[in-house]
């Protein structure tokens, strides 16, 4: 829609080392808003764990770093030959193009490690983070929608949206496409509401986190059917990378659901 949210003239005093125009990109703004909202959401709910604001800031900053590394690594691995043949593209694409599952797979183990080092109840804390995931994802997909990335296939019904900005990553431009970014927002909003109601009567610690992972894996796999950025590649010719990862995650969730459901609710 609008990859650049705001464009300002650079003050004369800075013209010697800054470009003539300062561009504020939509994607970065929405990601920042999502991080801030998630942080304050956590801040109100982690006091019972004895987590200070400084510790939570440390956790968030390191988690963002892990999410960046994992998201970029999985993005490059979608088409490894391209980046092996042209390694300079890695630097060129450093600020754009991320894979959510890569961020998730790198971030969750780090958070568990961080919690265990501080002797904080892991499963209980993960239940709080189950709400953070959808919040971050909703704002992230708003950024995607504005930037035009993660776009859908050509759409021939009323659901279609046209991307007209020449800087948009959506292809083709000026053509009705499935707004898969908005589909993802609906899925995450639905998950957030579901967790809110289940949270009042959860049966074991960690249940909300496992429901979040499984619900998103199913929702995302359906959305993949409508995705149009086919350069991400497929496995076995028909299963997207995200659908393949979703199958693995669902298998892991089933294992831990059975295991954690047998543990006392007051323990990790």
C-alpha positions in Angstrom: 0.0 0.0 0.0 2.4 2.7 1.3 5.9 1.3 1.9 7.1 4.8 2.9 4.9 6.2 5.6 6.5 9.6 5.8 9.2 11.5 3.9 10.8 14.6 5.4 13.4 17.1 4.0 16.7 16.8 5.8 17.6 19.9 7.8 20.4 21.9 6.1 22.7 21.4 9.0 22.7 17.6 8.3 22.9 17.7 4.5 26.7 17.1 4.5 26.3 13.5 5.8 22.6 12.6 5.4 20.5 12.1 2.2 18.3 15.0 1.0 15.2 13.2 2.2 14.6 11.2 5.4 12.3 8.3 4.8 10.2 6.6 7.5 9.3 3.1 6.4 5.9 1.7 7.3 7.3 -1.8 8.0 9.8 -0.6 10.6 7.2 1.7 12.3 4.7 -1.1 12.8 7.3 -3.5 14.0 8.4 -0.9 16.6 4.8 -0.4 17.7 4.3 -4.1 18.1 7.4 -4.5 20.2 6.5 -1.5 22.5 2.9 -2.8 23.0 4.2 -6.3 23.7 6.7 -5.0 26.2 4.2 -3.1 28.2 1.7 -6.0 28.0 4.4 -8.3 29.5 5.5 -5.7 32.0 2.1 -5.7 33.7 1.9 -9.5 33.8 5.4 -10.6 34.8 5.7 -8.8 38.2 4.4 -11.9 39.9 7.5 -13.7 38.6 9.8 -11.3 40.2 11.0 -10.0 36.8 12.2 -6.4 37.0 11.7 -3.9 34.2 15.4 -4.0 33.5 15.4 -7.8 33.2 12.4 -7.7 30.9 14.2 -5.1 28.7 17.2 -7.4 28.5 15.0 -10.3 27.5 13.3 -8.3 24.8 16.5 -6.9 23.3 18.2 -10.3 23.2 15.0 -11.9 21.9 14.8 -9.3 19.1 18.4 -10.1 18.1 17.6 -13.8 18.1 14.5 -13.2 16.0 16.4 -11.2 13.5 19.1 -13.8 13.1 16.6 -16.7 12.8 14.3 -14.8 10.5 17.1 -13.8 8.2 18.8 -17.3 8.2 15.6 -19.0 7.2 14.9 -16.4 4.6 18.3 -17.0 3.0 17.8 -20.8 3.2 14.6 -20.5 1.2 16.8 -20.0 -1.9 20.3 -20.9 -0.8 21.8 -21.2 -4.2 20.9 -17.6 -5.0 22.9 -16.3 -2.1 25.8 -18.7 -2.5 26.2 -17.5 -6.1 25.6 -13.9 -5.2 26.7 -13.4 -1.5 26.5 -9.7 -1.9 22.7 -10.0 -1.9 22.8 -11.0 1.7 24.0 -7.6 2.7 21.6 -5.9 0.2 18.6 -7.8 1.7 19.7 -7.5 5.3 16.9 -5.1 6.2 14.0 -6.8 4.4 12.7 -10.3 4.1 12.2 -12.4 7.2 10.7 -15.8 7.9 8.5 -15.9 11.0 9.2 -19.5 11.8 12.9 -18.9 11.7 12.4 -16.1 14.3 10.2 -18.4 16.4 12.6 -21.4 16.3 15.6 -19.2 17.4 13.8 -17.1 20.0 11.8 -19.7 22.0 14.9 -21.8 23.0 16.7 -18.6 24.0 13.8 -17.5 26.2 13.6 -20.9 27.9 17.4 -20.7 28.5 17.0 -17.2 29.9 14.2 -18.2 32.2 15.9 -21.3 33.5 19.1 -19.4 34.4 17.0 -17.1 36.6 14.9 -20.0 38.0 11.7 -18.5 36.6 8.7 -20.9 36.0 9.2 -21.6 32.3 5.7 -22.9 31.4 3.9 -20.2 33.2 6.0 -17.5 31.5 5.5 -19.1 28.1 1.7 -18.7 28.7 2.2 -15.0 28.9 4.3 -15.0 25.8 1.5 -16.8 24.0 -0.3 -13.5 23.9 2.8 -11.6 22.9 3.2 -13.7 19.7 -0.1 -12.6 18.2 0.4 -9.0 19.2 3.8 -8.8 17.5 2.5 -10.7 14.5 -0.5 -8.5 14.0 1.6 -5.4 13.8 4.2 -7.1 11.7 1.6 -8.1 9.1 0.3 -4.6 9.1 3.8 -3.6 8.1 3.9 -6.3 5.5 0.6 -5.1 4.1 1.9 -1.6 3.8 5.2 -2.8 2.2 3.4 -5.3 -0.1 5.5 -8.2 1.0 4.1 -11.7 1.8 1.5 -11.0 -0.9 -1.2 -13.4 -2.3 -2.1 -14.9 -5.6 -4.2 -13.1 -8.2 -7.7 -12.9 -6.9 -10.9 -12.8 -9.0 -13.4 -12.1 -6.3 -14.4 -9.4 -3.8 -11.5 -10.2 -1.4 -8.9 -8.8 -3.8 -6.7 -5.8 -3.0 -4.6 -3.9 -5.5 -1.1 -2.7 -4.7 -0.3 0.4 -6.8 2.8 2.0 -5.2 5.9 1.5 -7.4 7.9 0.7 -4.3 5.6 -2.1 -3.2 7.0 -5.6 -3.1 3.7 -7.1 -4.3 3.7 -8.6 -7.8 2.1 -7.9 -10.1 1.2 -4.3 -9.3 -2.3 -2.8 -10.2 -3.7 -6.3 -10.0 -6.2 -7.8 -7.6 -4.4 -10.0 -5.1 -5.4 -12.0 -2.1 -4.5 -9.9 1.0 -2.8 -12.7 2.7 -1.2 -10.3 5.2 -4.7 -9.4 6.4 -5.7 -13.1 6.5 -2.7 -13.5 8.9 -3.9 -10.6 11.0 -7.4 -12.2 11.3 -5.8 -15.6 12.3 -3.6 -13.9 15.0 -6.5 -11.8 16.3 -8.6 -15.0 16.6 -5.9 -16.8 18.5 -5.5 -13.9 20.9 -9.3 -13.9 21.6 -9.2 -17.7 22.0 -6.3 -17.6 24.4 -8.1 -14.9 26.5 -11.1 -17.2 27.1 -9.2 -20.4 27.5 -6.8 -18.7 29.9 -9.5 -18.3 32.5 -9.8 -22.1 32.8 -6.6 -23.5 31.5 -5.9 -27.0 32.8 -2.0 -26.9 33.0 0.9 -24.5 32.7 2.1 -24.1 29.2 -1.3 -25.0 27.7 -1.8 -21.5 26.2 1.6 -21.5 24.6 1.0 -24.9 23.0 -2.5 -23.8 21.8 -0.9 -20.6 20.2 1.7 -22.6 18.3 -0.7 -25.2 17.0 -3.4 -22.8 16.1 -1.1 -20.6 14.2 0.5 -23.5 12.5 -2.9 -24.6 11.2 -4.0 -21.1 10.2 -0.7 -20.3 8.5 -0.8 -23.6 6.5 -4.2 -22.6 5.1 -3.0 -19.1 4.3 -0.1 -20.6 2.4 -2.5 -21.8 -0.2 -3.3 -18.2 -1.2 0.3 -16.9 -1.0 1.6 -15.6 -4.4 5.3 -15.1 -3.6 6.3 -18.5 -5.0 10.0 -17.7 -5.1 10.1 -18.9 -1.5 10.2 -22.4 -2.8 8.5 -25.7 -2.0 9.3 -29.1 -0.6 8.3 -32.2 -2.5 7.0 -29.9 -5.2 3.8 -28.9 -3.4 4.4 -28.2 0.3 5.7 -24.8 1.2 8.5 -24.4 3.7 6.1 -22.9 6.2 3.7 -25.8 5.8 6.5 -28.3 6.3 7.7 -26.5 9.4 4.0 -26.4 10.7 3.8 -30.2 10.4 7.0 -30.5 12.5 5.7 -28.0 15.1 2.4 -29.7 15.4 4.2 -33.0 16.1 6.2 -31.3 18.8 3.1 -29.7 20.3 1.3 -33.1 20.6 4.3 -34.5 22.4 4.6 -31.6 24.9 0.8 -31.4 25.3 0.7 -35.0 26.6 3.7 -34.5 28.8 2.8 -31.1 30.3 -0.8 -32.0 30.9 0.3 -34.6 33.4 2.4 -32.2 35.5 1.2 -30.3 38.5 0.0 -26.8 37.6 2.3 -25.2 40.2 5.5 -26.6 38.8 7.5 -25.9 35.7 
